[in-house]
Amino acid sequence: MKKILSLTMGLLLVFMLGACNSKAEPENKQNGSTAKADSGLTLEQVFKKSTEASKNLKSYRTKMEVIQNINSGQNNVETDTGIIMDVVQNPMSFYQKLMMKAPESDKMIQTKSYFTKDGMFMYDPNSKKWMKFPSEMADQLAQASNQQTDPMAEIKQLKKFVKDFKFKQNDKNYILLLNASGEKFTHFIQEKVQKTLPAGMANSAELLKDMKINKVDYEIHIDKKTFYPTMLNLNMEMSLNAQGQPVKIEQEIMSKYEKYNQIKEIVVPEKVKKKAVEVNS
């Protein structure tokens, strides 16, 4: 079960943004929606403008909720995780607050973390102490956290599914919709997970062999003025075998992005740096 949990965390790293090649249709056009007329842009053009806008991306905030159910027949593990993360791109730094409802319990686990030039600091709710990670471990954790929440990270990778997207719009946003399943998408996810799994999750790669993506539903909103993403919703169902035992995983991710280029700096409080306990690699 630990390997399965590790794998699903790795899968979180690979679901972000995508693009396609059809013109946007006004949302609810047939039932008298107040959406403005078709802007005339294709999603390929929106993709290009979004890529160009990403060059000016300096900082942002993301608010994310992840609801996950892992059913292995004998065990059923449900988790509900909330993440608030402030990110500054250059130099790479972030502040993250994570709240998770413990499996089979109503207890809420809460932790905070900072990553700056001063290092990686994380609050351990069990020991009620701040920890400072060695540089090599800090880099791995920072990379995983950033990939998980970076609103621009997967645009180019998901462009290959151009024919699978539907493209709509409302007054404020371009809306990307994807209903995907099958071998093509499964292979894509396997490749991405293998590349993004941190070193500590490397053993989970064996679970990918029999992994099957049964369903993936995306809803992505991109602001018409800034071409920055404002929302991403994802529903995924997949199955795999763990030591010959069938496992079904259901995952729902709801993300909102805001405060673009408004966060100037991430600062680790002095009391955190003073109280932090060094963690050996």
C-alpha positions as CSV (number, residue, x, y, z in Angstrom):
1,M,0.0,0.0,0.0
2,K,2.9,2.4,0.7
3,K,4.1,1.9,-2.9
4,I,0.7,2.6,-4.2
5,L,0.4,5.8,-2.2
6,S,3.8,6.9,-3.5
7,L,2.8,6.2,-7.0
8,T,-0.4,8.3,-6.7
9,M,1.7,11.2,-5.4
10,G,3.9,10.9,-8.5
11,L,0.8,11.0,-10.7
12,L,-0.2,14.3,-9.2
13,L,3.0,15.8,-10.7
14,V,1.9,15.2,-14.3
15,F,-1.6,16.6,-14.6
16,M,-1.6,20.3,-15.4
17,L,-2.3,22.0,-18.7
18,G,-2.9,21.1,-22.4
19,A,-3.8,22.7,-25.7
20,C,-5.6,21.8,-28.9
21,N,-6.4,23.2,-32.4
22,S,-10.1,24.1,-32.8
23,K,-11.9,27.4,-32.5
24,A,-13.6,28.2,-29.3
25,E,-17.4,28.0,-29.2
26,P,-19.3,30.3,-26.9
27,E,-20.4,28.2,-23.8
28,N,-24.1,27.3,-23.8
29,K,-24.5,28.9,-27.2
30,Q,-27.6,27.0,-28.0
31,N,-29.6,28.0,-24.9
32,G,-29.1,31.8,-25.1
33,S,-26.0,32.2,-23.1
34,T,-24.7,35.8,-22.5
35,A,-21.2,34.8,-23.6
36,K,-19.6,37.1,-26.1
37,A,-19.2,36.1,-29.8
38,D,-16.5,33.8,-30.9
39,S,-13.1,35.5,-30.5
40,G,-11.8,33.8,-33.6
41,L,-8.8,32.4,-31.9
42,T,-8.0,28.7,-32.3
43,L,-6.7,26.8,-29.3
44,E,-3.4,26.5,-31.1
45,Q,-3.2,30.3,-31.0
46,V,-4.3,30.4,-27.4
47,F,-1.6,27.9,-26.6
48,K,1.0,30.1,-28.3
49,K,-0.1,33.2,-26.5
50,S,-0.2,31.3,-23.2
51,T,3.4,30.1,-23.8
52,E,4.5,33.6,-24.6
53,A,2.7,34.9,-21.4
54,S,4.6,32.3,-19.3
55,K,7.9,34.0,-20.2
56,N,6.7,36.9,-18.0
57,L,5.5,34.7,-15.2
58,K,7.3,35.7,-12.0
59,S,5.0,34.5,-9.2
60,Y,1.6,33.1,-8.4
61,R,-0.6,31.4,-5.8
62,T,-2.4,28.1,-6.2
63,K,-5.2,26.7,-4.1
64,M,-5.8,23.0,-4.6
65,E,-8.0,20.3,-3.2
66,V,-7.2,16.6,-3.9
67,I,-9.8,13.9,-3.0
68,Q,-8.4,10.4,-3.5
69,N,-9.7,6.9,-3.0
70,I,-7.5,3.8,-3.3
71,N,-9.4,0.5,-3.3
72,S,-7.4,-2.7,-3.2
73,G,-10.3,-5.1,-2.3
74,Q,-9.1,-5.7,1.3
75,N,-8.3,-2.1,2.0
76,N,-10.0,1.2,1.1
77,V,-8.1,4.4,1.8
78,E,-9.7,7.8,1.3
79,T,-7.8,11.1,1.7
80,D,-8.8,14.7,1.3
81,T,-5.9,17.1,0.9
82,G,-5.9,20.9,0.7
83,I,-2.9,22.8,-0.5
84,I,-2.2,26.6,-0.6
85,M,1.1,27.5,-2.2
86,D,2.8,30.8,-3.0
87,V,5.6,30.5,-5.6
88,V,8.3,32.8,-6.8
89,Q,10.0,31.7,-10.0
90,N,13.4,33.4,-9.9
91,P,15.1,32.5,-7.7
92,M,12.9,29.4,-7.2
93,S,11.2,29.7,-3.8
94,F,7.9,28.8,-2.3
95,Y,5.7,28.7,0.8
96,Q,3.3,25.8,1.1
97,K,0.5,25.0,3.6
98,L,-0.9,21.5,3.4
99,M,-3.9,20.2,5.2
100,M,-4.9,16.5,5.0
101,K,-7.7,14.5,6.5
102,A,-6.0,11.4,7.9
103,P,-7.3,8.0,6.4
104,E,-10.0,6.3,8.5
105,S,-10.1,9.3,10.9
106,D,-11.6,12.7,11.2
107,K,-8.2,14.1,12.4
108,M,-6.9,16.9,10.3
109,I,-3.1,16.9,9.7
110,Q,-1.5,20.2,8.9
111,T,2.0,21.0,7.8
112,K,3.9,24.0,6.4
113,S,7.0,24.3,4.4
114,Y,9.4,26.9,3.0
115,F,11.9,26.6,0.2
116,T,14.3,29.5,-0.4
117,K,18.1,30.2,-0.8
118,D,18.2,29.5,3.0
119,G,17.1,25.8,2.4
120,M,14.1,23.6,2.7
121,F,12.1,23.8,6.0
122,M,9.1,21.7,6.9
123,Y,6.9,21.6,10.0
124,D,6.4,18.0,11.3
125,P,2.9,17.8,13.0
126,N,3.9,14.6,14.8
127,S,6.9,15.9,16.6
128,K,5.7,19.5,16.5
129,K,9.1,20.6,15.3
130,W,10.5,22.4,12.3
131,M,13.0,20.3,10.2
132,K,15.7,21.5,7.8
133,F,16.5,19.1,4.9
134,P,20.0,18.6,3.4
135,S,20.4,20.3,0.1
136,E,20.1,17.2,-2.2
137,M,16.8,16.1,-0.5
138,A,15.5,19.7,-0.5
139,D,16.1,20.0,-4.2
140,Q,14.1,16.8,-4.8
141,L,11.2,17.9,-2.6
142,A,11.2,21.3,-4.1
143,Q,11.1,19.9,-7.7
144,A,8.2,17.6,-6.8
145,S,6.2,20.4,-5.1
146,N,6.7,22.9,-7.9
147,Q,5.8,20.4,-10.7
148,Q,2.7,19.5,-8.8
149,T,1.4,23.1,-8.8
150,D,3.1,24.8,-11.7
151,P,0.2,26.0,-14.0
152,M,2.4,26.1,-17.1
153,A,4.5,22.9,-16.7
154,E,2.6,20.5,-19.0
155,I,1.4,22.7,-21.9
156,K,3.9,21.4,-24.4
157,Q,3.6,17.7,-23.3
158,L,-0.2,17.6,-23.6
159,K,-0.2,19.4,-27.0
160,K,0.0,15.9,-28.6
161,F,-3.6,15.3,-27.6
162,V,-4.8,18.2,-29.8
163,K,-7.6,16.1,-31.4
164,D,-8.9,15.0,-28.0
165,F,-9.7,18.4,-26.6
166,K,-12.9,20.4,-26.9
167,F,-12.5,24.2,-26.9
168,K,-15.1,26.7,-25.6
169,Q,-15.2,30.1,-24.0
170,N,-17.3,32.4,-21.8
171,D,-17.0,36.1,-21.2
172,K,-13.7,35.8,-19.2
173,N,-12.0,32.5,-20.0
174,Y,-11.1,30.1,-22.8
175,I,-12.2,26.7,-21.6
176,L,-10.4,23.5,-22.5
177,L,-12.2,20.2,-22.0
178,L,-10.8,16.7,-22.4
179,N,-12.4,13.3,-21.9
180,A,-9.6,10.8,-22.4
181,S,-8.9,7.1,-21.8
182,G,-7.1,4.2,-23.5
183,E,-3.7,3.1,-24.4
184,K,-2.4,6.3,-25.9
185,F,-3.0,8.3,-22.7
186,T,-1.8,5.4,-20.5
187,H,1.6,5.4,-22.2
188,F,1.9,9.1,-21.8
189,I,1.2,9.0,-18.1
190,Q,3.6,6.1,-17.6
191,E,6.4,8.0,-19.3
192,K,5.7,11.1,-17.3
193,V,5.5,9.4,-14.0
194,Q,8.8,7.6,-14.6
195,K,10.5,10.9,-15.3
196,T,9.0,12.8,-12.4
197,L,9.1,10.3,-9.6
198,P,11.6,11.5,-6.9
199,A,14.4,9.1,-6.0
200,G,12.6,7.9,-2.9
201,M,9.7,6.7,-5.1
202,A,11.8,4.9,-7.7
203,N,10.6,1.4,-6.5
204,S,7.0,2.5,-7.4
205,A,7.9,2.4,-11.1
206,E,7.2,-1.4,-11.2
207,L,3.6,-0.7,-10.5
208,L,3.3,1.2,-13.8
209,K,3.6,-1.9,-16.0
210,D,0.0,-2.9,-15.6
211,M,-1.4,0.5,-15.1
212,K,-4.5,1.4,-17.1
213,I,-6.1,4.9,-17.4
214,N,-9.9,4.2,-17.4
215,K,-11.0,7.8,-17.5
216,V,-9.5,11.3,-17.4
217,D,-11.7,14.4,-17.5
218,Y,-10.0,17.8,-17.6
219,E,-11.6,21.3,-17.3
220,I,-9.0,24.1,-17.7
221,H,-9.8,27.8,-17.8
222,I,-7.4,30.3,-19.3
223,D,-7.9,34.1,-18.8
224,K,-8.7,35.9,-22.1
225,K,-6.7,39.0,-21.1
226,T,-3.6,37.6,-19.5
227,F,-3.6,34.1,-21.0
228,Y,-2.7,32.7,-17.6
229,P,-4.7,29.7,-16.3
230,T,-7.2,30.5,-13.6
231,M,-8.6,27.0,-12.9
232,L,-8.0,23.4,-13.5
233,N,-10.4,20.5,-12.5
234,L,-9.4,16.9,-13.0
235,N,-11.2,13.6,-12.5
236,M,-9.3,10.4,-13.0
237,E,-9.9,6.7,-12.6
238,M,-7.2,4.2,-13.1
239,S,-6.4,0.6,-12.3
240,L,-3.2,-1.4,-11.7
241,N,-1.8,-4.6,-10.1
242,A,0.2,-4.6,-6.9
243,Q,1.8,-7.9,-6.2
244,G,-1.0,-9.6,-8.2
245,Q,-3.7,-7.7,-6.4
246,P,-6.0,-5.4,-8.5
247,V,-6.1,-1.9,-7.3
248,K,-8.5,0.9,-8.3
249,I,-7.6,4.5,-7.8
250,E,-10.0,7.5,-8.1
251,Q,-8.7,11.0,-7.9
252,E,-10.4,14.4,-8.1
253,I,-8.2,17.5,-8.3
254,M,-9.6,21.1,-8.1
255,S,-7.1,23.9,-8.5
256,K,-7.4,27.7,-8.7
257,Y,-4.6,30.1,-9.7
258,E,-4.4,33.7,-8.7
259,K,-2.1,36.6,-7.6
260,Y,0.0,36.4,-10.7
261,N,3.2,38.5,-10.4
262,Q,1.9,39.9,-7.1
263,I,4.1,37.9,-4.7
264,K,7.5,39.6,-4.5
265,E,9.5,37.4,-2.2
266,I,9.3,34.2,0.0
267,V,11.0,34.8,3.4
268,V,11.6,32.1,6.0
269,P,10.8,33.5,9.5
270,E,13.9,33.8,11.8
271,K,12.2,31.7,14.5
272,V,11.8,28.9,12.0
273,K,15.5,29.0,11.0
274,K,16.6,29.0,14.6
275,K,14.3,26.2,15.8
276,A,14.7,23.9,12.8
277,V,16.3,20.5,13.5
278,E,18.8,19.3,10.8
279,V,17.6,16.1,9.0
280,N,20.3,13.6,7.9
281,S,20.2,12.4,4.3
